[in-house]
Amino acid sequence: MIKLYSYKNCDTCRKAKKHLNEIGIAFTEHPIRDTPPSVKELAFVYKGMNNNMTRLFNTSGVDYRKLNIKDTLPHLTVDEQLNLLHSNGNLIKRPVLITEKVGISGYNREYWESAFTDSK
């Protein structure tokens, strides 16, 4: 089962959904603000993003700046960062795609297509 965590007012999320529909990928959509990915799912995405935590954070978001996350992150463990992301879906770079084989944060058409080559 393929999951897509997205935000309805996000242009990038709309592009990602359109892309999935165009290539015939069935998915279940989850509102990232209301039901963020679980800590386990975020850990899977973290590994899929080459253990680069900054690629999971929405660094241009209001909450990221308002909560001064940039200065806080270096003092948090990976588990604490994952729990922080899970506690506030606005902090997560969207959309988030989770398949059986890959977890991706953010949308890049070419990267997503390569992920589906193996997960169809």
N, C-alpha and C positions, 0 to 999 in steps of 0.2 A: 504494500500500500504506500502510495506517495502522498506526503503531506506538504502543503504550502501554507506557511504562516505569512499573512499579509495585512496591510492596512488599506481600507477602502478608498481613502483619499490620496493614495500614493501612486503617482504616475508610473514609477518603476515597477510596482507590484502589478499594475494593469498590463504593462508590457509583458511581464513574465507570464501572467495568466493567458494572455493572447498567444504567446509563443507556445505554451503547453498545449493549448487547444489546437493550434495550427499543426503541431506535429503528432497529434492524437494521443497525448499522454493523459490518462485519467488520474485525478488527484482529489483529495479532500482539502477544502480550504478552511483555515482557522484564523479568526481575528487576533492578530498578534498582541494587541493592547489588552483585550479581554481574557484571552487564554494563551499566554506566552508558552513557548516550548518548555518542556520539563527540563530539569537540570540534567537528566540522563541524555535527552535529545541535544541539549546545548553542548554537552561534553562530546557527543558524536560529531557535531558540526565543528567544534573546536579542533578535533583531530583531522577532520576533512579540510580545514583551512590551515593545514600544516602547523598546528599548535600555535597559531598567531592570534592571540586574544584580541588584539586591536581590530582585527578584521570582523569581529563579531559585534563591536560597539558602533552605534550610530553616532559618530563623532560630530556630525553637523546638527544633531538634534538639540532642541531646547532643553530637555531634561539633562542631557549630558553636560551642557554648559552650566545650567542652573545649579546642578549638584556638584559641580567642580570635579567631575569624574577623572579628568586627565591627571590631576594631582593626587587623587585617591588611589588609582589603579596600581601604581608601583608598590604600594604598601599592603596589597591584598594578595592572598594565595589564589591559585587557579580556581579552587572550589568556592572561595568567597566571591570571586568575580562571576562565576557561573550562577551562584545563588542571587547575586545582585541583578544579573540579566533576567533571571526567571521572575524576580519580584517586580520588575518594571519593564513591560514589553516595549515601551518607548525607547529604551536604551539599546535595543537590538537592531542591528543593521538589517534592513528588510529588502526584499522578501527573504524568508528562510525556506529552503527546500530540503526535505528529508526523504530519501529513498532507502531501500534495504541496504544499499552499498555505499551511499555518499550523503554527506550533509554539507550544504552550501549556504553561506550568508551573503546576501547581495546578489544582484542579477548581472550576469555577463552572458549574452546569448551563446557565444562560442563555447564557453566553459560548460554551460548547462547542456548543450547538445552533446558534448563529449561524455558527460555523465550519463546521459540516456542511452548512449550507444551500448553501455554495459548493463543498464538496469531495466531495459524493456522486457 
